[in-house]
Amino acid sequence: CFYLARSYSLAGKRTEAYALYCRARSHAENALKDFQRMANSDQVCLYLSK
């Protein structure tokens, strides 16, 4: 999405580029939250198994 947004931006389609950038950022933030949530639950499982 970031590369596509850059292409749109270079083509002068700023509104479309911004929408794609926001979507890519949202996906990245959601993936990071999911990863952090999984990492935290893994730590709890490791702690309980000791």
KOLBANU-641311 format. One record per residue: chain; residue number from 1; z negated, x, y of N, C-alpha, C in turn. Coordinates in nm, 4 decimals. Last residue first. Layout:
<fivos>
+---+-----+----------+----------+----------+----------+----------+----------+----------+----------+----------+
| c |   k |       nz |       nx |       ny |      caz |      cax |      cay |       cz |       cx |       cy |
+---+-----+----------+----------+----------+----------+----------+----------+----------+----------+----------+
| A | NUM |        Z |        X |        Y |        Z |        X |        Y |        Z |        X |        Y |
...
+---+-----+----------+----------+----------+----------+----------+----------+----------+----------+----------+
</fivos>
This chain:
<fivos>
+---+-----+----------+----------+----------+----------+----------+----------+----------+----------+----------+
| c |   k |       nz |       nx |       ny |      caz |      cax |      cay |       cz |       cx |       cy |
+---+-----+----------+----------+----------+----------+----------+----------+----------+----------+----------+
| A |  50 |  -3.4566 |   0.6345 |  -2.2254 |  -3.5343 |   0.7589 |  -2.2420 |  -3.6736 |   0.7322 |  -2.2897 |
| A |  49 |  -3.3373 |   0.3957 |  -2.1697 |  -3.3219 |   0.4476 |  -2.3055 |  -3.4021 |   0.5750 |  -2.3292 |
| A |  48 |  -3.3799 |   0.3494 |  -1.9009 |  -3.4490 |   0.2650 |  -1.9981 |  -3.4414 |   0.3213 |  -2.1394 |
| A |  47 |  -3.2076 |   0.5391 |  -1.7880 |  -3.3506 |   0.5481 |  -1.7632 |  -3.4281 |   0.4685 |  -1.8680 |
| A |  46 |  -2.9586 |   0.4449 |  -1.8687 |  -3.0031 |   0.5768 |  -1.9131 |  -3.1540 |   0.5908 |  -1.8968 |
| A |  45 |  -2.9546 |   0.2001 |  -1.7323 |  -2.9488 |   0.2024 |  -1.8787 |  -2.9975 |   0.3362 |  -1.9329 |
| A |  44 |  -2.9575 |   0.2933 |  -1.4690 |  -3.0675 |   0.2102 |  -1.5173 |  -3.0701 |   0.2118 |  -1.6693 |
| A |  43 |  -2.7138 |   0.4255 |  -1.4601 |  -2.8360 |   0.5017 |  -1.4393 |  -2.9562 |   0.4235 |  -1.4908 |
| A |  42 |  -2.5384 |   0.2118 |  -1.4940 |  -2.5427 |   0.3174 |  -1.5954 |  -2.6706 |   0.3988 |  -1.5825 |
| A |  41 |  -2.5804 |   0.0761 |  -1.2562 |  -2.6227 |   0.0115 |  -1.3808 |  -2.6275 |   0.1128 |  -1.4948 |
| A |  40 |  -2.4704 |   0.2636 |  -1.0768 |  -2.6120 |   0.2269 |  -1.0678 |  -2.6605 |   0.1620 |  -1.1964 |
| A |  39 |  -2.2044 |   0.2641 |  -1.1592 |  -2.2818 |   0.3882 |  -1.1661 |  -2.4308 |   0.3571 |  -1.1615 |
| A |  38 |  -2.1312 |   0.0011 |  -1.1002 |  -2.1298 |   0.0476 |  -1.2391 |  -2.2135 |   0.1733 |  -1.2546 |
| A |  37 |  -2.1575 |   0.0092 |  -0.8218 |  -2.2375 |  -0.0859 |  -0.8985 |  -2.2448 |  -0.0430 |  -1.0453 |
| A |  36 |  -1.9647 |   0.2001 |  -0.7573 |  -2.1050 |   0.2272 |  -0.7275 |  -2.1969 |   0.1350 |  -0.8074 |
| A |  35 |  -1.7336 |   0.0636 |  -0.8422 |  -1.7693 |   0.1917 |  -0.9026 |  -1.9170 |   0.2224 |  -0.8798 |
| A |  34 |  -1.7389 |  -0.1574 |  -0.6690 |  -1.7456 |  -0.1777 |  -0.8139 |  -1.7888 |  -0.0502 |  -0.8848 |
| A |  33 |  -1.7108 |  -0.0232 |  -0.4224 |  -1.8315 |  -0.1024 |  -0.4504 |  -1.8486 |  -0.1253 |  -0.5999 |
| A |  32 |  -1.4541 |   0.0871 |  -0.4596 |  -1.5695 |   0.1745 |  -0.4395 |  -1.6998 |   0.1006 |  -0.4696 |
| A |  31 |  -1.3001 |  -0.1455 |  -0.4766 |  -1.3042 |  -0.0530 |  -0.5903 |  -1.4251 |   0.0394 |  -0.5797 |
| A |  30 |  -1.3393 |  -0.2492 |  -0.2195 |  -1.3849 |  -0.3247 |  -0.3368 |  -1.3961 |  -0.2347 |  -0.4594 |
| A |  29 |  -1.2145 |  -0.0495 |  -0.0650 |  -1.3573 |  -0.0767 |  -0.0480 |  -1.4142 |  -0.1521 |  -0.1682 |
| A |  28 |  -0.9494 |  -0.0729 |  -0.1579 |  -1.0222 |   0.0531 |  -0.1738 |  -1.1729 |   0.0310 |  -0.1623 |
| A |  27 |  -0.8859 |  -0.3343 |  -0.0783 |  -0.8830 |  -0.2982 |  -0.2208 |  -0.9636 |  -0.1708 |  -0.2459 |
| A |  26 |  -0.9090 |  -0.3016 |   0.2010 |  -0.9944 |  -0.3966 |   0.1303 |  -1.0009 |  -0.3645 |  -0.0188 |
| A |  25 |  -0.7019 |  -0.1214 |   0.2477 |  -0.8395 |  -0.0827 |   0.2774 |  -0.9380 |  -0.1730 |   0.2031 |
| A |  24 |  -0.4829 |  -0.2787 |   0.1798 |  -0.5106 |  -0.1563 |   0.1045 |  -0.6550 |  -0.1116 |   0.1254 |
| A |  23 |  -0.5041 |  -0.4773 |   0.3788 |  -0.5121 |  -0.5140 |   0.2368 |  -0.5464 |  -0.3917 |   0.1515 |
| A |  22 |  -0.4675 |  -0.3269 |   0.6092 |  -0.5933 |  -0.3997 |   0.5886 |  -0.6118 |  -0.4373 |   0.4423 |
| A |  21 |  -0.2053 |  -0.2372 |   0.5665 |  -0.3140 |  -0.1405 |   0.5769 |  -0.4485 |  -0.2090 |   0.5501 |
| A |  20 |  -0.0664 |  -0.4802 |   0.5756 |  -0.0682 |  -0.4024 |   0.4513 |  -0.1818 |  -0.3007 |   0.4510 |
| A |  19 |  -0.1140 |  -0.5475 |   0.8448 |  -0.1579 |  -0.6378 |   0.7378 |  -0.1657 |  -0.5633 |   0.6044 |
| A |  18 |   0.0132 |  -0.3331 |   0.9728 |  -0.1311 |  -0.3515 |   0.9880 |  -0.1868 |  -0.4414 |   0.8777 |
| A |  17 |   0.2795 |  -0.3786 |   0.8993 |   0.2129 |  -0.2540 |   0.8606 |   0.0614 |  -0.2695 |   0.8676 |
| A |  16 |   0.3312 |  -0.6190 |   1.0244 |   0.3342 |  -0.6129 |   0.8785 |   0.2615 |  -0.4891 |   0.8284 |
| A |  15 |   0.3092 |  -0.5303 |   1.2910 |   0.2241 |  -0.6388 |   1.2406 |   0.2163 |  -0.6357 |   1.0890 |
| A |  14 |   0.5093 |  -0.3275 |   1.3141 |   0.3672 |  -0.2961 |   1.3279 |   0.2760 |  -0.4046 |   1.2702 |
| A |  13 |   0.7787 |  -0.2280 |   1.2398 |   0.7172 |  -0.3550 |   1.1986 |   0.5654 |  -0.3375 |   1.1972 |
| A |  12 |   0.9101 |   0.0082 |   1.2792 |   0.8823 |  -0.0749 |   1.3957 |   0.8198 |  -0.2091 |   1.3625 |
| A |  11 |   0.9342 |   0.1793 |   1.0744 |   1.0488 |   0.0913 |   1.0961 |   1.0258 |  -0.0029 |   1.2149 |
| A |  10 |   0.6853 |   0.2932 |   1.0646 |   0.7962 |   0.3758 |   1.1130 |   0.9200 |   0.2921 |   1.1431 |
| A |   9 |   0.5502 |   0.0746 |   0.9505 |   0.5163 |   0.1216 |   1.0843 |   0.6298 |   0.2036 |   1.1443 |
| A |   8 |   0.6625 |   0.0624 |   0.6980 |   0.6790 |  -0.0507 |   0.7893 |   0.6527 |  -0.0068 |   0.9331 |
| A |   7 |   0.5701 |   0.3092 |   0.6024 |   0.7139 |   0.2835 |   0.6126 |   0.7414 |   0.1689 |   0.7088 |
| A |   6 |   0.2941 |   0.2616 |   0.6032 |   0.3500 |   0.3673 |   0.6891 |   0.5000 |   0.3469 |   0.7081 |
| A |   5 |   0.2804 |   0.0632 |   0.4108 |   0.2407 |   0.0331 |   0.5484 |   0.2966 |   0.1371 |   0.6440 |
| A |   4 |   0.3540 |   0.2116 |   0.1886 |   0.4394 |   0.1019 |   0.2317 |   0.4077 |   0.0643 |   0.3762 |
| A |   3 |   0.1345 |   0.3819 |   0.1712 |   0.2673 |   0.4378 |   0.1946 |   0.3643 |   0.3316 |   0.2436 |
| A |   2 |  -0.0727 |   0.1981 |   0.1220 |  -0.0767 |   0.2834 |   0.2406 |   0.0617 |   0.3389 |   0.2733 |
| A |   1 |   0.0000 |   0.0819 |  -0.1197 |   0.0000 |   0.0000 |   0.0000 |   0.0000 |   0.0861 |   0.1258 |
+---+-----+----------+----------+----------+----------+----------+----------+----------+----------+----------+
</fivos>
